[in-house]
Amino acid sequence: MKTWCTEAVNKITADIQRSADTHLIKLSLPALTGIDIYLKDESTHPTGSLKHRLARSLFLYALCNGKIDDSTTIVEASSGSTAVSEAYFARMIGIPFIAVMPKSTAKSKIKQIEFYGGQCHFVDCPSQMHDASVELAKAVDGYFMDQFTYAERATDWRGNNNIAESIFQQMSLEPHSIPSTIVMSAGTGGTSATLGRYIRYKGYHTQLLVVDPENSAFYPHFKKQNEATRVISASRIEGIGRPQVEASFQPDVIDDMLQVPDSASIAAILWLEKIIGRKTGASTGTNIWGALQTARQMKQSGTTGSIVTLICDSGERYLDTYYNPAWVKQHIGDTQPYLKQLQQFN
Ligand SMILES: Cc1ncc(COP(=O)(O)O)c(C=O)c1O
């Protein structure tokens, strides 16, 4: 079995070797003189999102912990992006994969999971994903990957070209090479944990701002509004916001949090499309809103510097939802007041 495991690890590390890094895009915003905003474009990974990094790390972590053999079925609870990436790696090493997802998950993600040979198992809402995954893994004698517990520890936070190391390296020749603020949203909280730990490890003065959508337990927990927070309604921003605080979420490495209205996240992706000519997912809108609020504060206080945030995935996945005005009006609300506010940054 060790031979199979070694071969599986080699297949994944060879895939890393063949991969290029993702771009860091600089926004051109004349209204923000002396304040530079950069976007780390994670939509360009082979499986289309920042979850490509996480899936790779979770597979290597499980393989090296002896949790997977050549006949193990992998089960995962996911809002879709992680499942797409895990289906890709499961196929690479030749084992079955089942995603447990809310039935509202974007159709294009479901198609992609099936394209990579994965199966989909649907639950009514995100709060049911965990228990359904545990049960399913038991029933098929499989392994529950459990990103919401293991995301923060499966990633090499000190380096190994993790997302934080890559950002700081790509910033090195910029006018403000050490960002004043990095802005990131949280699903598992794994990416924000890696960023926050790396900033501390290197002793940078960078602030980590985590942005959270409506209907998420992370923000009230961080602000200590309610220690035992549980949110009843599901997040409407796919990939981020959770009904309960997950084990992977690390509040102690976060400097501050900002709650972003869902309509503002959608307004921000419509605004961003006009600036970069590309569609992005709604969680990118949450990130952008946070980055622009930070820029506005810096401008008001007369400070200069740089802000980095992420494009988490592409908007092509959400053409029938976030890019469909009728759907947005019915499910999210009025974006106009936020679009008006965003005009000040053009
Ligand atoms: C589209 C999207 N954006 C952002 C995130 C948040 O990333 P993390 O899980 O590292 O907190 C996720 C996670 O699922 C996601 O799918």
The ligand as a Tripos MOL2 file, in Angstrom:
@<TRIPOS>MOLECULE
LIG
   16    16     1     0     0
SMALL
NO_CHARGES

@<TRIPOS>ATOM
      1 C1        -15.6590   30.9930   -4.2890 C.3       1 LIG1
      2 C2        -15.0060   30.9810   -2.9330 C.ar      1 LIG1
      3 N1        -14.5180   32.1050   -2.4240 N.ar      1 LIG1
      4 C3        -13.9210   32.1590   -1.2040 C.ar      1 LIG1
      5 C4        -13.7910   31.0260   -0.4160 C.ar      1 LIG1
      6 C5        -13.1580   31.1380    0.9560 C.3       1 LIG1
      7 O1        -11.9270   30.4760    1.0870 O.3       1 LIG1
      8 P1        -11.5080   29.7260    2.4290 P.3       1 LIG1
      9 O2        -12.2540   28.4060    2.4570 O.co2     1 LIG1
     10 O3        -10.0440   29.5260    2.3240 O.co2     1 LIG1
     11 O4        -11.8980   30.5570    3.5920 O.co2     1 LIG1
     12 C6        -14.3000   29.8440   -0.9180 C.ar      1 LIG1
     13 C7        -14.2480   28.6270   -0.1050 C.2       1 LIG1
     14 O5        -14.9910   27.6770   -0.3240 O.2       1 LIG1
     15 C8        -14.9060   29.7970   -2.1980 C.ar      1 LIG1
     16 O6        -15.4110   28.6490   -2.7090 O.3       1 LIG1
@<TRIPOS>BOND
     1     1     2 1
     2     2     3 ar
     3     2    15 ar
     4     3     4 ar
     5     4     5 ar
     6     5     6 1
     7     5    12 ar
     8     6     7 1
     9     7     8 1
    10     8     9 2
    11     8    10 1
    12     8    11 1
    13    12    13 1
    14    12    15 ar
    15    13    14 2
    16    15    16 1
@<TRIPOS>SUBSTRUCTURE
     1 LIG1         1 GROUP 0 **** ****
